[in-house]
Amino acid sequence: MVDRQDVRRAAGAAKDAAGDAERHASRLERSRGMRIGMRVGHVANGIVHLALAGIVVAVAVGAGGGSADQGGAMAAIAATPLGVGALWAVSIALVALAVFALLEGVAQRASGGGKALAKGIGKAIAYAAVAATGIRTALGSGGGGDAQAESLSGALMAQPFGQVLVGVVGVGVLAIGVAFVVQGARRSFEKHVSPPASARRAVTALGVAGYVAKGVAIALVGVLFVAAAIAHDPQEAGGLDGGLRSLQQLPFGVAALLVVGLGLGAYGVFSIVRGIWASKR
């Protein structure tokens, strides 16, 4: 029989451990080194989005362009005069940003609860995934986002209730895209950046355009996963490249793709500005 006193002691010990973790995370998050890593990481994230925006715009105007996803953006960075060195620098900075996001989520758990922790973990995973793409590209083993999406959907389809699983993933990705659009529309990103008064209006405009455009791009990936679930065909799923190129099939699709590309460029500039003028919170 379980002793209630033991259960209470165990619960108390777990609570104390969680409190200690939050305090340590808060100290690390506010340290000078991590704040610098966060700022440099946002600049790196902006560079990746600017490279991606260039590819999307090139595709829209029929000027070629590589794969319109993070892998293509990393390849474009590697093709610059700074080469693979720049790619390693961007990837390492994104790893630092992922660590900061995780620490921030743990530190804010006391005030924001499980939602704040989940948000921090989600951001950390997203930044780490982009960093991993950069590292794979630097090592010469980068893979296409569409192929990875098809592989993921195929693996899920092979599971019991696989069609439902793919649909759930699609809905989840679609929800993330909608969340970005809502953040842009509500301008909730403003709390993360403290530009001088003379630049505040321009920074806000960049943030609105950037968040909405990024949300649309992510939502398109979710739509492809949902389509794959409905068709029960993993090949219907696609990554960011497939989602963006699907816009071209729509009426006025080229114009829409151009607008999204410019919006992603705005997000890139906003991310760089966020790194420079990050709130001291």
Secondary structure, DSSP 8 states (H G I E B T S, - for coil): ---HHHHHHHHHHHHHHHHHHHHHHHHHHTSHHHHHHHHHHHHHHHHHHHHHHHHHHHHHTTS--S-SSHHHHHHHHHTSTTHHHHHHHHHHHHHHHHHHHHHHHHHTHHHHHHHHHHHHHHHHHHHHHHHHHHHHHHTT----HHHHHHHHHHHHHTSTTHHHHHHHHHHHHHHHHHHHHHHHHHTGGGGGB---HHHHHHHHHHHHHHHHHHHHHHHHHHHHHHHHHHHT-GGG---HHHHHHHGGGSTTHHHHHHHHHHHHHHHHHHHHHHHHSB---
